Amino acid sequence: MTQTATPAAPRREAHMESQEPTVQFLAELAEQSARLETATPEEIITWAHERYGTGLTMATAFGPEGCVILSMLALIAPDTYIFNLDTGYQFQQTLDLRERIAEKYSIKVDMVQPELTVIEYEAKHGGPLYKTNPTQCCFDRKIKLLQQGVKGRTAWMSGIRRDQSADRAQAAIVGWDKKFKMVKISPLANWTKQDVWKRVMSESVPYNPLHDQGYPSVGCWPCTRALQAGETDDRSGRWSGTDKTECGLHTTQESDGSGI
Ligand code: SF4
């Protein structure tokens, strides 16, 4: 694996002046993305670290992909600001994983929390909003936290894979995130689920025990259930019974049910 040079200062890209990217900037991103199509995740992370320095951040929900990236960041760029969207509805197993990661890699994950606690939020809305308006709940307790976590940064990294869903199939290795108006880097875009689990097992990367109990995809406990017999889509257990499939972090659509 390539080791990096000293982190560079955050680059102030041309697009940052107006919050809208120039055509030239988008073309440059597309070119970099095409060049990195055959790179390993470690090489992509190394490139991102060298290019964006402390302007690079990582958001993780402690899925296996995120944990693999954390294991790589621990070697390549351990000072990267990493954060979790601590909605107040995460499983205890997910919260415990943060400690296991810290213990193994000496890497800190900041917990970014909503303005209102769960009790205050439910009191304000006359009950749990995840039952009546999960899109609003995700907006208040996830999207806003991501906006908070990436504030002042230039690029954010996530663990999405192209084979996870039709929406994610469009993910570039490096691209412009229209929703959050910054560069988005997906080092595992080209990896399969098998690639991820092979790395988890071969390097004993800590992972959420719920994955061994029928939960291939873990989000907030009220909106996540184990897969049922016959279900093959890993995300079938998320927002089950609704047409919502994403919390909105990785979609560009803001008006449909799967957006924010
Ligand atoms: S996943 Fe469910 S509980 Fe979590 S923020 Fe979205 S609607 Fe709310």
Boltz pocket constraint, residues with backbone or C-beta under 6 A from the ligand:
constraints:
  - pocket:
      binder: B
      contacts: [[A, 87], [A, 89], [A, 129], [A, 130], [A, 133], [A, 134], [A, 135], [A, 137], [A, 138], [A, 139], [A, 141], [A, 142], [A, 219], [A, 220], [A, 221], [A, 222], [A, 223], [A, 247]]
      max_distance: 6.0
